[in-house]
Amino acid sequence: MPESNNYASQKIFPYLSFVLTGRVYPLGEFMDDDRAVMAKTQIYEMLFYGKGSPDDPFSVLRTILHYDAGSFMAAMNEAFEDPFLNSGQDDDFEDDLPNGVHASRTTLLNRQIIIRILLDVMSTGFGNEERLYLDMFIARSLPKYPQYMLLSDSVLEQVLLRLCQYEDEDTHDDAQLSVEYLMSVFRPVNVSEFVPMLQQAKFYRILKTIYRQEKEWIELLRTYFIDLEHQQQVFDLVVECLRSATDLNTDQQQAFLTEVRAHATELTDIDIARTARTVDLVMPTNHIFFLEALFDDTKAQFSYLRVLLGDDDNQVRSKNVSTPMLGQYVRLMCQYSPSHVVEYINTIKEGELNLEEVLPVLETSGNIDAAVVLLARQGQVRDAMDRLIKHISALEAALSGILDSAADSPDEVATNEAIEDLLESIDKYAKVGIWLCETQMQAVKKSKLASRSPRRPSTKQSLSFEESLWLDFIVAVVSVAQRVDPAIIPSNGQRLSTDVDELSLRLRNTIQRVFTSLLTSTATTRGDAQSDSLTFLRILRAFLTRAAESSPSLSHLRHVLASIFSAYSYEESLLSLSNAMLDKDAFVQVDEVTKLRQMGWRPRGQTCGICKQRLWGPGTGQRVWDAWRKKENERTKRRQQVQRGVTEEHEGESMARGKGKATAPNVASDTDEEEQEQEGDETAAANNNAKEDRGPLVVFACRHVFHKKCLEQRQVPLEGNGEEMHGPVERDGGQLEQRLVCPACV
């Protein structure tokens, strides 16, 4: 757009916009109808009625277009929205014209005429950039006023051609938008002839529309990879063309799939996560192909597999993941997310990984804990412990080497950081070893409870597999402290900058943690207390034997043994602290409750072991309730008798003193009658339930329960001397009772 130093000249374009839309410049107020029609007519006559020089009738219009064609077209765009230009199609418009305006001229003025004049004026003497503004004006006006603008196909094709030949990149978007407007109402007879021009003009939105309409799916796919805008839509296209319910036939789908595979790298560059999900949805057999296409970008492979395995954003794991893909993901995880390896390994089912391929990578990357977990879950516990011990020995050697050369190291900060990292690693893998041993112990305890082997344990027995596992692990951890302690003070006698006491303390704490875990794992249980106790003793005895063989003097083991037995002190301290924290009265109350619960013998069931009649609880019928009522009535009678006796004694004392008293009415007579009636009812109920009521109950120490009458009817001879257990036995008070024995246990 040309620039002008004449600020006043630029005002011509807003002036035209205001006047041609019936407004007063520059206030923007609308004119009355007569004045507006007069002003519009004068402007249009000046521009489009050939009132210029004889050589150039449209010299005024041509001058304005040369000055700024873009601003003039913007003013005309507003003018075209005014209904004044509808006059050529309005028969009643002539009656409304003001004085001085000739109908013959005005009726010829409409949008069609204006476009024709502009095309004729700008056909010569104007450059492509200036004519481009007219072409964009025509392309955008045609869909708005199709009933007022009728242009031939040849004219519109020339407009389309010139729009594709824009020269300034800044006008690319405006030109493409204009073509979209034009093609919404006009379609060339042979649209394929314009495709190369559209491609050269980079009008990709238009090309996508044409390819979709012509069902050119491969060309549409290629266009998505060329167009940098809206590239995410390519995934929708892939799903649309490769889904089962697509309009494409088998050959078309295969050709489309081949094209997708050819752009595999470009597809992953757009969005690797959506690529993985799209491939898994419509072409799952091509996962290996896409991973191979990312051979040079292992980070992209890791991201691709992470989506499939549901390890990002808690997505669901794909059903199309093979064992090699899972192994590849674990290997890549060791490189890009090593801290997450163990957590993910725990989610993998047994047998899903090829250990021979994964274990070397885990060990090389330092994820020994993950290797231990995998081996343990595969049942290779011995191999897992051997690998763990080997790694602990490597950490021990590295720590000893650093301590030996620490005095000569010029960088004390780096040395201290290295020592700290090694100590943390030793402590970490000690916890891994504890987990491995405890898991094995728990599995063995479950198997023992299931089998209940009658063999009695002994301290002289050879160590079992799990005991040997504990022993080897303890020896490996203790050897770290044995070999590192002498290295703390170098041979030259110089002390290290590292806190020596802190270093020794941390190693001893690790040993103490191991033995505390051993104590916990071998703690007495209800099932096999003696075996658990002897397990710890056997392990400790074997450890001391092995330590004595490797250490000629006991003084060399002094610190180690102190660390071991400090575990006992630690456990004792915890128990003492717990006793002090808990309220002593709580123990007394618990003890009392326990004694009360142990008083008497609790029956094992609710039915008699002989007649199988229910003794208490739901289903026992009315007899239990009647028996309770009878017992309560007897208690009430005894209480009343006691009260009457006290009253008679008091009255006798009064008569002895000479004081008379009127005879009291028989108040209790009504009560006695009620009691007699109640007793009569109870007697009737008792007679009705005579067949069910078997008398008192007998509960034995074995917790079997019977009716006493049922036991008396069952004659059980006493084994050994032939004496019958139902024979009379003299009790205190001279009464004779039957000696009864549980018939279920004889």
NULO-144639 format. One record per residue (C-alpha): y, x, z; residue number from 1. Coordinates in Angstrom, 2 decimals, decimal comma, padded with zeros to 5 digits. Example, Ala and Ser with C-alpha at 12.3 -4.5 7.8 and 13.67 -1.06 7.14 Angstrom:
<rs>
Y X Z seq
-004,50 012,30 007,80 1
-001,06 013,67 007,14 2
</rs>
This chain:
<rs>
Y X Z seq
000,00 000,00 000,00 1
003,30 001,65 -001,02 2
005,86 002,44 001,62 3
009,58 001,60 001,32 4
012,52 002,96 003,11 5
014,45 -000,24 002,47 6
013,68 -002,37 005,49 7
015,52 -005,36 004,02 8
013,30 -005,36 000,96 9
010,20 -005,83 003,13 10
011,63 -009,08 004,46 11
011,01 -010,74 001,13 12
007,34 -011,31 001,89 13
007,72 -013,12 005,24 14
010,59 -015,06 003,60 15
008,27 -016,21 000,82 16
005,61 -017,18 003,39 17
008,07 -019,27 005,40 18
009,74 -021,04 002,47 19
006,55 -021,77 000,51 20
005,06 -023,43 003,63 21
008,21 -025,54 004,30 22
009,69 -023,52 007,18 23
013,15 -022,11 007,82 24
013,29 -018,31 007,81 25
013,28 -016,63 010,32 26
013,24 -019,39 012,97 27
010,03 -020,96 011,72 28
011,26 -024,54 012,12 29
009,93 -027,02 009,56 30
012,38 -028,40 006,97 31
012,68 -032,08 006,14 32
010,58 -033,16 003,19 33
013,33 -033,30 000,56 34
014,73 -029,92 001,47 35
011,22 -028,38 001,64 36
010,27 -029,67 -001,82 37
013,56 -028,41 -003,25 38
013,14 -024,94 -001,74 39
009,49 -024,58 -002,84 40
010,32 -025,73 -006,36 41
013,11 -023,19 -006,74 42
010,91 -020,32 -005,55 43
007,99 -021,26 -007,81 44
010,35 -021,69 -010,81 45
011,79 -018,25 -010,20 46
008,38 -016,60 -009,99 47
006,13 -018,57 -012,34 48
008,35 -020,37 -014,89 49
009,32 -017,35 -017,01 50
013,01 -017,19 -016,11 51
013,15 -013,45 -016,49 52
014,45 -011,42 -019,42 53
013,46 -012,38 -022,99 54
011,32 -009,28 -023,25 55
009,49 -010,02 -019,96 56
009,68 -013,67 -018,81 57
007,91 -012,79 -015,53 58
009,97 -009,71 -014,77 59
010,79 -010,91 -011,21 60
007,10 -011,50 -010,41 61
006,12 -008,20 -011,99 62
008,75 -006,31 -009,94 63
007,52 -007,83 -006,69 64
003,88 -007,05 -007,54 65
004,74 -003,44 -008,35 66
006,65 -003,19 -005,08 67
003,80 -004,39 -002,81 68
000,97 -006,37 -004,39 69
-000,99 -006,61 -001,14 70
001,86 -008,19 000,83 71
002,60 -010,63 -002,01 72
-001,03 -011,75 -002,13 73
-000,95 -012,28 001,63 74
002,12 -014,52 001,22 75
000,44 -016,44 -001,59 76
-002,66 -016,88 000,55 77
-000,54 -018,87 003,03 78
001,22 -020,75 000,21 79
-002,13 -021,91 -001,24 80
-002,85 -023,73 002,00 81
000,20 -025,96 001,52 82
-000,53 -029,38 -000,11 83
002,51 -028,95 -002,37 84
000,26 -027,18 -004,90 85
-001,92 -030,29 -005,16 86
000,80 -031,90 -007,31 87
-001,01 -031,35 -010,57 88
-003,75 -033,74 -009,43 89
-001,49 -036,29 -007,64 90
-000,19 -039,17 -009,88 91
002,16 -040,50 -007,23 92
003,82 -037,15 -006,76 93
006,51 -037,83 -009,45 94
007,95 -040,81 -007,53 95
008,52 -038,63 -004,47 96
010,48 -035,87 -006,24 97
014,10 -035,39 -005,10 98
017,08 -035,58 -007,48 99
017,42 -032,59 -009,80 100
013,74 -031,75 -009,94 101
012,07 -032,45 -013,28 102
008,56 -033,87 -013,11 103
007,52 -032,15 -016,32 104
007,80 -028,74 -014,76 105
006,51 -029,56 -011,32 106
003,36 -031,32 -012,49 107
002,34 -028,16 -014,29 108
002,50 -026,16 -011,08 109
-000,84 -025,80 -009,23 110
-003,23 -023,15 -008,00 111
-005,02 -022,94 -011,34 112
-001,75 -022,16 -013,17 113
-000,66 -019,59 -010,61 114
-003,99 -017,73 -010,85 115
-003,81 -017,73 -014,66 116
-000,25 -016,35 -014,61 117
-001,17 -013,64 -012,09 118
-004,19 -012,57 -014,17 119
-002,04 -012,40 -017,31 120
000,83 -010,52 -015,65 121
-001,43 -007,95 -013,98 122
-003,65 -007,43 -017,03 123
-001,39 -004,62 -018,22 124
000,79 -002,10 -016,46 125
-001,03 -002,21 -013,11 126
-003,51 000,21 -011,58 127
-006,99 -000,62 -010,25 128
-005,84 -000,56 -006,64 129
-003,08 -003,13 -007,31 130
-005,37 -005,37 -009,33 131
-007,96 -005,15 -006,52 132
-005,63 -007,20 -004,30 133
-005,52 -009,97 -006,92 134
-009,32 -009,89 -007,29 135
-009,82 -010,17 -003,52 136
-007,26 -013,04 -003,47 137
-009,15 -014,89 -006,21 138
-012,58 -014,25 -004,62 139
-011,49 -015,60 -001,25 140
-009,51 -018,57 -002,62 141
-012,23 -019,89 -004,92 142
-014,59 -021,11 -002,09 143
-011,61 -022,71 -000,29 144
-010,28 -024,73 -003,25 145
-013,16 -025,26 -005,69 146
-011,71 -028,57 -006,89 147
-008,37 -026,96 -007,79 148
-009,54 -023,66 -009,28 149
-011,72 -023,62 -012,37 150
-012,35 -020,15 -013,76 151
-014,84 -019,20 -016,44 152
-017,96 -017,17 -015,67 153
-016,65 -014,29 -017,74 154
-013,46 -014,13 -015,66 155
-015,41 -014,26 -012,41 156
-017,83 -011,59 -013,62 157
-014,86 -009,33 -014,39 158
-013,50 -010,01 -010,90 159
-016,89 -009,14 -009,41 160
-017,10 -005,97 -011,47 161
-013,65 -004,77 -010,44 162
-014,40 -005,48 -006,76 163
-017,42 -003,17 -007,00 164
-015,19 -000,42 -008,44 165
-012,85 -000,01 -005,47 166
-011,49 003,50 -005,07 167
-010,32 003,75 -001,45 168
-013,00 003,81 001,24 169
-010,63 002,00 003,58 170
-010,92 -001,09 001,41 171
-014,74 -001,06 001,39 172
-015,14 -003,73 004,04 173
-012,47 -006,01 002,50 174
-014,01 -005,66 -000,93 175
-017,53 -006,42 000,31 176
-016,29 -009,44 002,22 177
-014,51 -010,69 -000,91 178
-017,70 -010,34 -002,96 179
-019,58 -012,32 -000,30 180
-016,97 -015,10 -000,57 181
-017,21 -015,10 -004,35 182
-021,03 -015,10 -004,51 183
-021,18 -018,02 -002,11 184
-019,94 -020,25 -004,97 185
-020,67 -018,16 -008,05 186
-023,90 -016,46 -009,07 187
-024,09 -014,40 -012,27 188
-026,62 -015,46 -014,85 189
-028,40 -012,10 -014,66 190
-027,76 -010,94 -011,14 191
-030,08 -007,95 -011,50 192
-027,51 -006,32 -013,81 193
-025,03 -006,21 -010,94 194
-027,51 -004,71 -008,43 195
-026,87 -001,07 -009,49 196
-023,12 -001,63 -009,14 197
-023,62 -003,21 -005,72 198
-025,78 -000,26 -004,69 199
-023,16 002,19 -005,91 200
-020,48 000,23 -004,04 201
-022,70 000,27 -000,88 202
-022,43 -003,49 -000,50 203
-025,66 -003,58 001,54 204
-025,11 -006,98 003,11 205
-024,90 -008,53 -000,34 206
-027,94 -006,58 -001,54 207
-029,98 -007,84 001,43 208
-029,08 -011,39 000,55 209
-030,01 -010,91 -003,12 210
-033,31 -009,17 -002,31 211
-034,29 -011,90 000,13 212
-033,46 -014,62 -002,38 213
-035,41 -012,80 -005,10 214
-038,26 -011,99 -002,62 215
-037,93 -008,29 -003,29 216
-039,34 -007,32 000,14 217
-039,83 -003,60 -000,46 218
-036,28 -003,19 -001,80 219
-035,03 -005,17 001,16 220
-036,89 -002,83 003,52 221
-035,42 000,24 001,85 222
-031,94 -001,23 002,10 223
-032,32 -001,60 005,87 224
-033,03 002,11 006,17 225
-029,97 002,96 004,01 226
-027,56 000,59 005,73 227
-026,42 002,00 009,06 228
-025,27 -001,42 010,27 229
-027,68 -003,92 011,79 230
-030,66 -001,58 011,43 231
-032,39 -003,30 014,34 232
-033,07 -006,24 012,02 233
-035,64 -004,15 010,15 234
-038,17 -004,83 012,92 235
-037,80 -008,57 012,40 236
-038,42 -008,02 008,70 237
-041,58 -005,99 009,35 238
-042,95 -008,70 011,63 239
-042,00 -011,39 009,13 240
-043,82 -009,70 006,25 241
-046,91 -008,41 008,07 242
-047,67 -011,32 010,37 243
-050,70 -013,45 009,65 244
-048,67 -016,52 008,64 245
-046,50 -014,77 006,05 246
-045,71 -015,91 002,50 247
-046,84 -012,55 001,09 248
-050,27 -012,27 -000,46 249
-052,72 -009,50 000,41 250
-051,52 -007,09 -002,28 251
-047,89 -007,60 -001,36 252
-048,64 -007,04 002,31 253
-050,53 -003,85 001,56 254
-047,68 -002,54 -000,60 255
-045,18 -003,43 002,11 256
-047,33 -001,69 004,76 257
-047,48 001,43 002,61 258
-043,69 001,44 002,41 259
-043,41 001,02 006,19 260
-045,74 003,97 006,74 261
-043,60 006,03 004,35 262
-040,59 005,36 006,59 263
-042,43 005,86 009,91 264
-040,10 008,60 011,12 265
-036,99 006,65 010,15 266
-038,34 003,59 011,94 267
-038,85 005,54 015,17 268
-035,38 007,06 014,83 269
-033,88 003,56 014,91 270
-035,67 002,46 018,09 271
-038,90 004,09 019,19 272
-039,68 001,42 021,81 273
-039,34 -001,45 019,32 274
-041,33 000,58 016,81 275
-044,24 000,86 019,24 276
-044,15 -002,86 020,08 277
-043,84 -003,88 016,42 278
-046,72 -001,68 015,31 279
-048,83 -002,98 018,18 280
-048,03 -006,56 017,19 281
-048,64 -006,60 013,42 282
-050,41 -003,31 012,52 283
-052,17 -001,95 015,64 284
-054,58 000,24 013,67 285
-051,64 002,43 012,64 286
-050,80 003,81 016,10 287
-052,47 007,14 015,36 288
-050,57 007,41 012,06 289
-047,21 006,91 013,77 290
-048,09 009,39 016,51 291
-049,03 011,96 013,89 292
-045,73 011,28 012,13 293
-044,06 012,35 015,39 294
-046,07 015,55 015,58 295
-042,98 017,77 015,77 296
-041,35 015,60 018,46 297
-043,62 015,42 021,50 298
-040,89 013,75 023,55 299
-040,88 010,89 021,05 300
-044,68 010,72 021,24 301
-044,42 010,43 025,03 302
-041,87 007,61 024,72 303
-044,04 005,83 022,13 304
-047,17 005,97 024,30 305
-045,24 005,05 027,41 306
-044,33 001,71 025,85 307
-047,91 001,01 024,78 308
-049,33 001,85 028,19 309
-046,88 -000,40 030,00 310
-045,48 002,47 032,04 311
-041,82 001,61 031,32 312
-039,98 -001,36 032,81 313
-043,27 -002,72 034,19 314
-044,44 -003,91 030,76 315
-047,99 -005,07 030,10 316
-050,41 -002,44 028,84 317
-051,49 -002,86 025,22 318
-055,09 -003,74 024,45 319
-055,06 -001,40 021,45 320
-054,84 001,88 023,38 321
-057,79 004,19 022,78 322
-059,17 006,90 025,06 323
-057,62 009,75 023,00 324
-054,22 008,05 023,18 325
-054,52 007,68 026,95 326
-055,50 011,33 027,31 327
-052,61 012,40 025,10 328
-050,21 010,40 027,26 329
-051,45 012,05 030,46 330
-051,08 015,49 028,86 331
-047,53 014,70 027,73 332
-046,73 013,28 031,15 333
-047,57 016,66 032,67 334
-044,77 018,06 030,53 335
-042,09 015,39 030,70 336
-042,77 013,54 033,96 337
-044,97 015,74 036,20 338
-043,95 014,00 039,43 339
-045,34 010,72 038,09 340
-048,79 012,01 037,10 341
-050,66 011,30 040,35 342
-049,18 007,83 040,66 343
-050,23 006,95 037,14 344
-053,69 008,52 037,49 345
-054,39 006,08 040,32 346
-053,87 003,15 037,92 347
-056,44 004,39 035,39 348
-059,91 002,94 035,61 349
-062,97 005,15 035,97 350
-064,27 006,47 032,67 351
-061,08 005,82 030,68 352
-060,21 009,51 030,40 353
-062,05 012,46 028,89 354
-061,93 014,94 031,77 355
-062,78 017,94 029,61 356
-059,58 017,41 027,63 357
-057,30 016,40 030,48 358
-058,28 018,73 033,33 359
-057,20 022,02 031,70 360
-053,76 020,59 031,00 361
-053,45 019,25 034,54 362
-054,33 022,64 036,01 363
-052,07 024,56 033,63 364
-049,12 022,32 034,45 365
-049,76 022,63 038,19 366
-050,87 019,03 038,74 367
-053,92 020,03 040,75 368
-053,58 016,95 042,92 369
-054,00 014,73 039,86 370
-057,06 016,73 038,79 371
-058,54 016,32 042,27 372
-057,98 012,57 042,19 373
-059,60 012,25 038,76 374
-062,64 014,29 039,73 375
-063,06 012,42 043,00 376
-062,93 009,06 041,26 377
-065,57 010,29 038,80 378
-067,81 011,25 041,73 379
-067,37 014,99 041,22 380
-066,14 015,62 044,77 381
-067,57 019,13 045,02 382
-065,85 020,22 041,83 383
-062,62 018,65 043,03 384
-062,74 020,60 046,29 385
-063,57 023,86 044,50 386
-060,57 023,49 042,22 387
-058,35 022,64 045,17 388
-059,53 025,65 047,18 389
-059,00 027,89 044,16 390
-055,43 026,68 043,84 391
-054,74 027,13 047,56 392
-056,04 030,70 047,28 393
-053,65 031,29 044,37 394
-050,76 029,99 046,47 395
-051,87 032,24 049,32 396
-051,91 035,30 047,05 397
-048,47 034,44 045,66 398
-047,03 034,01 049,16 399
-048,55 037,28 050,36 400
-047,18 039,10 047,32 401
-043,67 037,78 047,87 402
-043,78 038,69 051,55 403
-045,02 042,22 050,76 404
-042,14 042,86 048,38 405
-039,50 040,78 050,17 406
-037,94 043,74 051,96 407
-037,25 045,49 048,64 408
-036,03 042,37 046,82 409
-032,32 042,54 045,89 410
-031,96 038,73 045,78 411
-032,63 037,36 049,25 412
-031,65 033,81 048,31 413
-034,14 033,64 045,44 414
-036,85 035,15 047,67 415
-036,27 032,58 050,39 416
-036,33 029,76 047,85 417
-039,62 031,04 046,43 418
-041,14 031,25 049,92 419
-039,93 027,72 050,69 420
-041,47 026,34 047,48 421
-044,82 028,00 048,22 422
-044,87 026,66 051,78 423
-044,17 023,15 050,52 424
-046,95 023,49 047,94 425
-049,43 024,69 050,58 426
-048,55 021,76 052,80 427
-048,78 019,34 049,85 428
-052,23 020,48 048,76 429
-053,42 020,54 052,36 430
-052,65 016,81 052,44 431
-054,58 016,39 049,19 432
-057,58 018,12 050,75 433
-057,35 015,91 053,82 434
-057,34 012,84 051,59 435
-060,39 014,09 049,70 436
-062,39 014,82 052,86 437
-061,40 011,59 054,58 438
-062,30 009,53 051,52 439
-065,73 011,13 051,42 440
-066,22 010,56 055,16 441
-065,35 006,89 054,82 442
-067,82 006,47 051,98 443
-070,55 008,12 054,05 444
-069,81 005,95 057,09 445
-070,16 002,82 054,98 446
-073,49 004,00 053,62 447
-074,72 004,82 057,13 448
-073,76 001,39 058,42 449
-075,63 -000,16 055,53 450
-078,78 001,93 055,98 451
-078,80 002,27 059,83 452
-080,98 005,34 059,74 453
-082,92 005,81 063,03 454
-082,74 009,63 062,93 455
-080,99 011,06 065,97 456
-078,29 013,64 065,20 457
-078,28 017,17 066,52 458
-075,83 020,07 066,58 459
-078,53 022,35 065,17 460
-078,99 020,32 062,01 461
-077,75 021,78 058,76 462
-074,38 020,53 057,61 463
-074,29 017,46 055,43 464
-072,36 017,35 052,18 465
-069,23 015,84 053,71 466
-069,38 018,28 056,64 467
-069,63 021,22 054,24 468
-066,66 019,78 052,40 469
-064,59 019,80 055,58 470
-065,76 023,29 056,46 471
-064,83 024,86 053,11 472
-061,45 023,17 053,14 473
-060,68 024,28 056,72 474
-061,68 027,85 055,97 475
-059,38 027,89 052,92 476
-056,39 026,58 054,88 477
-056,99 028,86 057,87 478
-057,36 031,89 055,61 479
-053,78 031,36 054,44 480
-052,49 031,93 057,97 481
-054,93 034,80 058,55 482
-053,80 036,73 055,48 483
-050,13 035,79 055,53 484
-049,47 036,70 059,18 485
-049,97 040,48 058,62 486
-047,73 040,32 055,56 487
-044,84 038,90 057,54 488
-044,05 042,36 058,88 489
-044,17 044,87 056,01 490
-045,72 048,30 056,32 491
-042,31 049,95 056,47 492
-041,55 048,05 059,66 493
-038,47 046,29 058,28 494
-038,10 042,66 059,21 495
-037,64 040,03 056,55 496
-034,52 037,99 056,09 497
-036,73 034,90 056,28 498
-037,15 033,26 059,66 499
-040,52 034,78 060,67 500
-041,10 032,40 063,56 501
-040,36 029,40 061,37 502
-042,77 030,67 058,71 503
-045,61 031,14 061,20 504
-044,89 027,80 062,83 505
-045,09 025,92 059,56 506
-048,43 027,49 058,67 507
-049,81 026,65 062,11 508
-048,54 023,09 061,80 509
-050,46 022,76 058,56 510
-053,64 023,97 060,27 511
-053,00 021,65 063,17 512
-052,58 018,71 060,80 513
-055,93 019,49 059,18 514
-057,79 019,61 062,49 515
-056,01 016,49 063,73 516
-057,24 014,68 060,62 517
-060,73 016,02 061,25 518
-060,60 014,68 064,80 519
-059,46 011,30 063,50 520
-062,16 011,14 060,84 521
-064,89 012,04 063,34 522
-063,57 009,79 066,08 523
-066,24 007,74 067,85 524
-066,98 004,40 066,30 525
-068,95 001,43 067,51 526
-071,60 001,99 064,89 527
-072,59 005,62 065,37 528
-070,57 007,22 068,17 529
-072,97 010,06 068,92 530
-073,30 011,06 065,29 531
-069,50 011,19 064,83 532
-069,04 013,32 067,93 533
-071,70 015,79 066,84 534
-070,21 015,92 063,35 535
-067,06 017,51 064,69 536
-069,04 019,91 066,86 537
-071,22 021,03 063,95 538
-068,18 021,65 061,74 539
-066,39 023,57 064,49 540
-069,46 025,65 065,28 541
-069,96 026,54 061,62 542
-066,29 027,44 061,27 543
-066,31 029,74 064,30 544
-069,49 031,40 063,04 545
-067,97 032,05 059,66 546
-064,68 033,20 061,17 547
-066,50 035,64 063,46 548
-068,33 037,16 060,48 549
-065,12 037,70 058,51 550
-063,02 038,87 061,49 551
-064,46 041,82 063,44 552
-062,19 041,32 066,43 553
-061,46 038,14 068,30 554
-057,83 039,14 068,70 555
-057,37 038,73 064,97 556
-058,37 035,07 065,33 557
-056,30 034,45 068,42 558
-053,40 032,78 066,67 559
-055,70 030,75 064,45 560
-057,79 029,51 067,35 561
-054,63 028,68 069,25 562
-053,53 026,53 066,33 563
-056,92 024,81 066,27 564
-057,03 023,95 069,92 565
-053,40 022,91 069,90 566
-054,66 019,92 067,95 567
-056,57 018,87 071,05 568
-053,45 019,29 073,14 569
-051,52 017,29 070,61 570
-053,99 014,40 070,83 571
-053,95 014,55 074,62 572
-050,15 014,50 074,68 573
-050,11 011,43 072,50 574
-052,51 009,61 074,81 575
-050,51 010,56 077,89 576
-047,30 009,43 076,26 577
-048,88 006,13 075,27 578
-050,09 005,50 078,82 579
-046,65 006,22 080,18 580
-044,93 003,95 077,69 581
-047,21 000,97 078,22 582
-046,79 -001,13 081,33 583
-049,47 -000,48 083,95 584
-049,51 -004,15 084,91 585
-050,58 -004,99 081,37 586
-053,75 -002,95 081,86 587
-054,44 -004,73 085,16 588
-054,02 -008,14 083,54 589
-056,23 -007,20 080,62 590
-058,88 -005,96 083,03 591
-058,77 -009,19 085,01 592
-059,03 -011,29 081,88 593
-062,00 -009,21 080,72 594
-063,80 -009,72 084,04 595
-063,15 -013,46 083,98 596
-064,50 -013,72 080,45 597
-067,64 -011,84 081,46 598
-068,38 -014,23 084,36 599
-071,31 -016,49 083,54 600
-073,25 -016,68 080,33 601
-071,77 -018,25 077,27 602
-074,28 -020,41 075,39 603
-075,10 -019,36 071,85 604
-075,20 -022,87 070,41 605
-074,42 -026,53 071,12 606
-077,94 -027,97 070,95 607
-081,00 -027,80 073,19 608
-083,44 -025,17 071,95 609
-086,40 -027,56 072,46 610
-085,35 -031,14 071,71 611
-082,48 -030,12 069,40 612
-080,23 -032,74 071,01 613
-076,48 -031,93 070,99 614
-075,30 -030,86 074,45 615
-071,49 -030,98 074,10 616
-068,75 -031,19 071,55 617
-068,37 -033,69 068,68 618
-071,37 -035,94 068,17 619
-072,63 -036,02 071,75 620
-071,87 -039,76 072,09 621
-070,77 -041,86 075,08 622
-073,03 -040,32 077,68 623
-070,91 -037,24 078,31 624
-067,83 -039,39 078,83 625
-069,75 -041,72 081,14 626
-071,08 -038,81 083,14 627
-067,56 -037,48 083,60 628
-066,28 -040,89 084,73 629
-069,12 -041,22 087,17 630
-068,37 -037,81 088,64 631
-064,68 -038,65 088,98 632
-065,49 -041,95 090,75 633
-067,67 -040,12 093,24 634
-064,86 -037,69 093,97 635
-062,45 -040,63 094,47 636
-064,84 -042,35 096,90 637
-065,27 -039,22 098,96 638
-061,50 -038,76 099,17 639
-061,04 -042,42 100,30 640
-063,75 -042,09 102,91 641
-062,05 -039,05 104,36 642
-058,74 -040,89 104,47 643
-060,35 -043,93 106,20 644
-061,96 -041,72 108,82 645
-058,62 -040,14 109,67 646
-057,01 -043,58 109,93 647
-059,72 -044,96 112,28 648
-059,43 -041,93 114,50 649
-055,67 -042,42 114,72 650
-056,11 -046,15 115,61 651
-058,62 -045,29 118,32 652
-056,17 -042,94 119,94 653
-053,54 -045,68 119,88 654
-055,87 -048,23 121,57 655
-056,70 -045,72 124,25 656
-052,97 -045,54 125,06 657
-052,91 -049,39 125,47 658
-051,02 -050,10 122,33 659
-052,42 -053,00 120,31 660
-052,23 -053,48 116,53 661
-052,73 -056,45 114,32 662
-055,81 -056,53 112,10 663
-054,94 -055,18 108,70 664
-055,98 -057,18 105,67 665
-058,87 -055,88 103,65 666
-056,75 -054,18 101,03 667
-059,61 -052,13 099,70 668
-061,73 -055,17 099,01 669
-060,28 -055,64 095,54 670
-060,73 -051,98 094,88 671
-064,33 -052,09 096,06 672
-065,00 -055,00 093,76 673
-063,53 -053,11 090,86 674
-065,58 -050,06 091,73 675
-068,72 -052,17 091,99 676
-068,05 -053,66 088,61 677
-067,37 -050,20 087,20 678
-070,57 -048,88 088,76 679
-072,41 -051,81 087,24 680
-071,05 -050,93 083,83 681
-071,97 -047,29 084,33 682
-075,46 -048,28 085,42 683
-075,88 -050,37 082,29 684
-074,59 -047,54 080,13 685
-076,90 -045,13 081,92 686
-079,85 -047,46 081,27 687
-078,88 -047,68 077,62 688
-078,64 -043,89 077,31 689
-081,67 -043,12 079,44 690
-083,52 -041,94 076,40 691
-080,74 -039,49 075,51 692
-079,75 -038,15 078,93 693
-082,05 -035,25 079,79 694
-080,28 -034,17 082,97 695
-078,59 -030,83 083,78 696
-078,50 -027,80 081,47 697
-079,93 -024,30 081,89 698
-078,29 -021,24 080,26 699
-080,17 -017,91 080,19 700
-078,79 -014,37 079,98 701
-079,99 -014,28 076,38 702
-077,49 -017,15 075,81 703
-080,14 -019,71 074,85 704
-079,46 -023,16 076,35 705
-081,90 -026,01 077,16 706
-082,17 -029,24 079,09 707
-083,78 -028,59 082,45 708
-086,26 -031,42 081,87 709
-087,20 -029,93 078,51 710
-087,91 -026,60 080,19 711
-090,02 -028,18 082,93 712
-092,10 -029,93 080,29 713
-092,68 -026,67 078,43 714
-095,40 -024,71 080,35 715
-094,82 -020,98 079,73 716
-097,31 -018,60 081,42 717
-096,03 -015,28 082,80 718
-097,37 -012,35 080,82 719
-099,38 -009,74 082,74 720
-100,67 -011,65 085,80 721
-101,17 -015,09 084,34 722
-098,63 -016,72 086,70 723
-096,85 -019,69 085,25 724
-093,11 -019,33 085,14 725
-092,62 -022,95 086,15 726
-094,17 -022,45 089,56 727
-092,18 -023,28 092,72 728
-089,81 -020,67 094,12 729
-088,24 -020,95 097,56 730
-084,45 -020,72 097,64 731
-081,94 -020,53 100,49 732
-082,03 -023,69 102,58 733
-085,75 -024,12 102,23 734
-085,58 -025,98 098,94 735
-088,16 -025,35 096,28 736
-087,02 -024,77 092,67 737
-088,87 -024,04 089,51 738
-088,84 -020,45 088,18 739
-087,78 -020,83 084,57 740
-087,92 -018,41 081,69 741
-086,39 -018,69 078,21 742
-089,18 -019,95 075,93 743
-087,40 -018,53 072,88 744
-087,56 -014,96 074,19 745
-091,09 -014,95 075,67 746
</rs>
